[in-house]
Amino acid sequence: MAEVPGDTSGRAPHLDRRALMTAALASAALAAAPGAALAQVSKAVARTTNKTPAQPQPAAGRAFFTAREFEALDEIAEMIIPADDVSPGARGTGVAAYLDQRIGESRDPKWRQSWRDDLAEIDRLSNGMFGKRFVQASLEQRTKLLVSISRNEKNPQEAGEYAFGTIKWSVADAYYRTKVGIHDDLQYQGNVLLAEFAGTDVGRK
């Protein structure tokens, strides 16, 4: 069986009822008029079977993530960089919203899909461990899951480990681009006008 272009799964392409009906009509048409009908029927079948799967629609006010995906990302981000006495955490600085905007602006379909896959994988693991998706689990359960998939961070082997690594570093990158992350958390003191330069006079010996 010929593979569908771009499909590396090795599985047969999915045909819905409309596609099957089109194929049946194609066979009948070819039997009756194998000449001119061939081109028209082939085009009809191609239009039906080569459609790009519909993508989930972003939640209201979001550029990319569905409400469920955004809720999961926001919770994971806050657990990675929680608020403390020094500065707000990932939620308080809008890390999830920043990532949503960046991914929504991307034209790389593989990168975009990888985010959906990573968040879905964490929900899948949560369902397997606790019988509920990530945001519905208790704080103790969520912590247990994240600890389990962060153990091999330097050498990930499982899908959940890859998902955690991607999300963690993206969250950290987004957080430390904000004013809060740079100045409040890292207490960076640069970009301040000095009234007098107090450096060393390199001309003196």
Sine and cosine of phi, psi and omega as CSV:
sin_phi,cos_phi,sin_psi,cos_psi,sin_omega,cos_omega
0.00,0.00,0.74,-0.67,-0.01,-1.00
-0.92,0.38,0.59,-0.81,0.01,-1.00
-0.99,0.10,0.48,-0.88,0.08,-1.00
-0.97,0.26,0.72,-0.69,0.00,-1.00
-0.81,0.58,0.75,-0.66,0.03,-1.00
1.00,0.09,-0.09,1.00,-0.02,-1.00
-0.99,-0.12,0.90,-0.44,0.00,-1.00
-0.96,-0.27,0.16,0.99,-0.06,-1.00
-0.98,0.20,-0.41,0.91,-0.04,-1.00
0.99,0.14,-0.02,1.00,-0.01,-1.00
-1.00,0.00,0.39,-0.92,0.03,-1.00
-0.93,0.37,0.57,-0.82,0.02,-1.00
-0.89,0.45,0.56,-0.83,0.00,-1.00
-0.97,0.25,0.76,-0.65,0.05,-1.00
-0.89,-0.45,0.85,-0.52,0.05,-1.00
-1.00,0.08,-0.03,-1.00,-0.08,-1.00
-0.89,0.46,-0.57,0.82,0.01,-1.00
-0.91,0.41,-0.64,0.77,0.01,-1.00
-0.91,0.41,-0.64,0.76,0.02,-1.00
-0.90,0.43,-0.63,0.78,0.02,-1.00
-0.91,0.42,-0.64,0.77,0.03,-1.00
-0.89,0.46,-0.66,0.75,0.02,-1.00
-0.90,0.44,-0.63,0.78,0.02,-1.00
-0.90,0.43,-0.68,0.73,0.04,-1.00
-0.90,0.43,-0.55,0.83,0.02,-1.00
-0.89,0.46,-0.70,0.71,0.01,-1.00
-0.88,0.48,-0.68,0.73,0.00,-1.00
-0.91,0.42,-0.66,0.75,-0.03,-1.00
-0.92,0.39,-0.63,0.77,0.00,-1.00
-0.91,0.41,-0.59,0.81,0.01,-1.00
-0.92,0.40,-0.58,0.81,-0.04,-1.00
-0.99,0.11,-0.63,0.77,-0.06,-1.00
-0.58,-0.82,0.98,0.17,-0.11,-0.99
-0.93,0.36,-0.22,0.98,-0.05,-1.00
-0.99,0.11,-1.00,0.07,-0.09,-1.00
-0.91,0.40,-0.48,0.88,-0.07,-1.00
-0.94,0.34,-0.39,0.92,-0.11,-0.99
-0.86,0.51,-0.74,0.67,-0.05,-1.00
-0.90,0.43,-0.69,0.73,-0.03,-1.00
-0.91,0.41,-0.68,0.73,-0.02,-1.00
-0.91,0.41,-0.66,0.75,-0.01,-1.00
-0.87,0.49,-0.65,0.76,0.03,-1.00
-0.90,0.43,-0.65,0.76,-0.01,-1.00
-0.90,0.44,-0.69,0.73,0.01,-1.00
-0.91,0.42,-0.66,0.75,-0.01,-1.00
-0.89,0.46,-0.67,0.75,0.00,-1.00
-0.89,0.45,-0.57,0.82,-0.07,-1.00
-0.98,0.18,-0.65,0.76,-0.13,-0.99
-1.00,-0.02,-0.28,0.96,-0.05,-1.00
-0.97,-0.25,0.33,0.94,0.01,-1.00
-0.93,0.36,0.63,-0.77,0.09,-1.00
-0.96,0.28,0.76,-0.65,-0.01,-1.00
-0.84,0.54,0.64,-0.77,0.00,-1.00
-0.89,0.45,0.72,-0.70,0.01,-1.00
-1.00,0.01,0.53,-0.85,0.06,-1.00
-0.85,0.52,0.58,-0.82,-0.01,-1.00
-1.00,0.06,0.68,-0.73,0.03,-1.00
-0.87,0.49,0.49,-0.87,0.08,-1.00
-0.92,0.39,0.29,-0.96,0.02,-1.00
-0.84,0.54,0.78,-0.62,0.01,-1.00
0.99,0.12,0.02,1.00,-0.01,-1.00
-0.94,-0.33,0.47,-0.88,0.00,-1.00
-1.00,-0.02,-0.41,0.91,-0.09,-1.00
-0.61,-0.79,-0.79,0.61,-0.16,-0.99
-0.96,0.26,0.56,-0.83,0.19,-0.98
-0.96,0.30,0.20,-0.98,0.00,-1.00
-0.86,0.52,-0.66,0.75,-0.02,-1.00
-0.92,0.39,-0.69,0.73,0.01,-1.00
-0.91,0.42,-0.69,0.73,-0.03,-1.00
-0.91,0.42,-0.64,0.76,0.02,-1.00
-0.87,0.49,-0.67,0.74,0.01,-1.00
-0.91,0.41,-0.73,0.69,-0.01,-1.00
-0.88,0.47,-0.68,0.73,-0.02,-1.00
-0.88,0.48,-0.64,0.77,0.00,-1.00
-0.94,0.33,-0.69,0.73,0.03,-1.00
-0.89,0.47,-0.70,0.72,-0.01,-1.00
-0.87,0.49,-0.68,0.74,-0.01,-1.00
-0.92,0.38,-0.54,0.84,0.04,-1.00
-0.95,0.30,-0.49,0.87,0.04,-1.00
-0.97,0.26,-0.70,0.71,0.05,-1.00
-0.80,-0.60,1.00,0.08,-0.02,-1.00
-0.98,0.18,0.34,-0.94,0.09,-1.00
-0.92,0.39,0.54,-0.84,0.09,-1.00
-0.61,-0.80,-0.22,-0.97,-0.05,-1.00
-0.95,0.32,-0.28,0.96,-0.04,-1.00
-1.00,0.01,-0.69,0.73,-0.11,-0.99
-0.38,-0.93,0.31,-0.95,0.09,-1.00
-0.90,0.43,0.35,-0.94,0.03,-1.00
-1.00,0.01,-0.33,-0.95,-0.04,-1.00
-0.88,0.48,-0.62,0.78,-0.02,-1.00
-0.92,0.39,-0.69,0.72,-0.04,-1.00
-0.92,0.39,-0.36,0.93,0.01,-1.00
-0.98,-0.22,0.08,1.00,0.09,-1.00
0.95,0.31,0.58,0.82,-0.03,-1.00
-0.88,0.47,-0.72,0.70,-0.03,-1.00
-0.88,0.47,-0.64,0.77,0.02,-1.00
-0.91,0.41,-0.62,0.78,0.03,-1.00
-0.89,0.45,-0.72,0.70,0.01,-1.00
-0.91,0.41,-0.63,0.78,0.04,-1.00
-0.85,0.52,-0.67,0.74,-0.01,-1.00
-0.92,0.39,-0.70,0.71,-0.01,-1.00
-0.88,0.47,-0.73,0.69,-0.04,-1.00
-0.93,0.37,-0.60,0.80,0.03,-1.00
-0.90,0.44,-0.49,0.87,-0.01,-1.00
-1.00,0.09,-0.23,0.97,-0.05,-1.00
-0.95,0.33,0.56,-0.83,0.07,-1.00
-0.96,-0.26,0.17,0.99,0.00,-1.00
-1.00,-0.06,0.98,-0.22,-0.07,-1.00
-0.90,0.43,-0.52,0.85,-0.01,-1.00
-0.93,0.37,-0.67,0.74,0.03,-1.00
-0.91,0.42,-0.68,0.73,0.02,-1.00
-0.87,0.49,-0.72,0.69,-0.02,-1.00
-0.92,0.40,-0.52,0.85,-0.01,-1.00
-0.89,0.46,-0.54,0.84,0.05,-1.00
-0.93,0.37,-0.67,0.74,0.05,-1.00
-0.89,0.46,-0.68,0.73,-0.02,-1.00
-0.90,0.43,-0.67,0.74,-0.03,-1.00
-0.90,0.43,-0.71,0.70,0.00,-1.00
-0.93,0.37,-0.61,0.79,0.04,-1.00
-0.91,0.41,-0.58,0.81,0.01,-1.00
-0.91,0.42,-0.65,0.76,0.02,-1.00
-0.92,0.39,-0.62,0.78,0.08,-1.00
-0.91,0.42,-0.63,0.78,0.02,-1.00
-0.89,0.46,-0.69,0.72,0.02,-1.00
-0.90,0.43,-0.65,0.76,0.01,-1.00
-0.90,0.44,-0.67,0.74,0.04,-1.00
-0.89,0.46,-0.62,0.78,0.01,-1.00
-0.94,0.35,-0.59,0.81,-0.05,-1.00
-1.00,0.09,-0.62,0.79,-0.16,-0.99
-0.81,-0.58,-0.08,1.00,-0.01,-1.00
0.96,0.27,0.35,0.94,0.01,-1.00
-0.40,-0.91,0.42,-0.91,-0.01,-1.00
-0.95,0.32,0.23,-0.97,-0.21,-0.98
-0.80,0.59,-0.78,0.63,-0.10,-1.00
-0.95,0.32,-0.27,0.96,0.02,-1.00
-1.00,0.01,-0.22,0.98,0.02,-1.00
-0.97,0.24,0.34,-0.94,0.03,-1.00
-0.95,0.32,0.26,-0.96,0.03,-1.00
-0.86,0.51,-0.66,0.75,0.02,-1.00
-0.88,0.47,-0.67,0.75,0.01,-1.00
-0.93,0.37,-0.68,0.73,0.02,-1.00
-0.88,0.48,-0.66,0.75,0.02,-1.00
-0.89,0.45,-0.69,0.72,0.02,-1.00
-0.86,0.51,-0.67,0.74,-0.01,-1.00
-0.91,0.43,-0.74,0.67,-0.04,-1.00
-0.91,0.41,-0.60,0.80,0.06,-1.00
-0.89,0.46,-0.66,0.75,-0.06,-1.00
-0.92,0.40,-0.56,0.83,-0.04,-1.00
-1.00,-0.08,0.03,1.00,0.04,-1.00
-0.97,-0.25,-0.05,1.00,-0.10,-1.00
-0.92,0.39,-0.56,0.83,-0.01,-1.00
-0.96,-0.29,0.63,0.78,-0.10,-0.99
-0.85,0.53,-0.60,0.80,-0.03,-1.00
-0.98,0.17,-0.30,0.95,0.00,-1.00
-0.57,-0.82,0.92,0.39,-0.08,-1.00
-0.90,0.44,0.61,-0.79,0.00,-1.00
-0.84,-0.55,-0.55,0.83,-0.07,-1.00
-0.97,-0.22,0.34,-0.94,-0.02,-1.00
-0.85,0.53,-0.67,0.74,0.00,-1.00
-0.89,0.45,-0.56,0.83,0.01,-1.00
-0.94,0.34,-0.64,0.77,0.07,-1.00
-0.90,0.43,-0.66,0.75,-0.01,-1.00
-0.88,0.48,-0.71,0.70,-0.01,-1.00
-0.89,0.46,-0.71,0.71,-0.02,-1.00
-0.87,0.50,-0.70,0.72,0.02,-1.00
-0.88,0.47,-0.74,0.67,-0.04,-1.00
-0.92,0.40,-0.69,0.72,-0.04,-1.00
-0.85,0.53,-0.78,0.63,-0.07,-1.00
-0.95,0.32,-0.50,0.87,0.08,-1.00
-0.93,0.36,-0.65,0.76,0.04,-1.00
-0.90,0.44,-0.72,0.70,0.00,-1.00
-0.89,0.46,-0.68,0.73,0.01,-1.00
-0.88,0.47,-0.70,0.72,0.00,-1.00
-0.91,0.41,-0.69,0.73,-0.06,-1.00
-0.90,0.45,-0.69,0.72,-0.07,-1.00
-1.00,0.09,0.21,0.98,0.22,-0.98
-0.99,-0.11,-0.22,0.98,-0.03,-1.00
-1.00,0.07,0.32,-0.95,0.05,-1.00
-0.87,0.49,-0.65,0.76,0.00,-1.00
-0.88,0.47,-0.75,0.66,-0.03,-1.00
-0.90,0.44,-0.65,0.76,-0.05,-1.00
-0.97,0.25,-0.78,0.62,-0.15,-0.99
-1.00,-0.03,-0.69,0.73,-0.05,-1.00
-0.98,0.19,-0.73,0.69,-0.07,-1.00
-0.99,0.17,-0.78,0.63,0.01,-1.00
-0.99,0.13,-0.25,0.97,-0.02,-1.00
0.82,0.57,0.67,0.74,0.05,-1.00
-0.93,0.36,0.74,-0.68,-0.09,-1.00
-0.93,-0.38,0.21,0.98,-0.02,-1.00
-0.97,0.26,-0.03,-1.00,0.02,-1.00
0.85,0.52,0.56,0.83,0.04,-1.00
-0.89,-0.45,0.76,-0.65,0.00,-1.00
-0.93,0.36,0.81,-0.58,0.04,-1.00
-1.00,-0.06,0.78,-0.63,0.04,-1.00
-0.92,0.39,-0.52,0.86,0.01,-1.00
-0.56,-0.83,0.76,-0.65,0.01,-1.00
-0.97,0.24,0.82,-0.58,-0.07,-1.00
-0.96,-0.29,0.49,0.87,-0.02,-1.00
-0.99,0.17,-0.11,-0.99,-0.02,-1.00
-1.00,-0.03,0.66,-0.75,0.06,-1.00
-0.98,0.20,0.98,-0.20,-0.08,-1.00
-0.95,0.31,-0.14,0.99,0.00,-1.00
-0.98,0.17,-0.32,0.95,-0.01,-1.00
-1.00,0.08,0.57,-0.82,0.05,-1.00
-0.92,-0.39,0.00,0.00,0.00,0.00
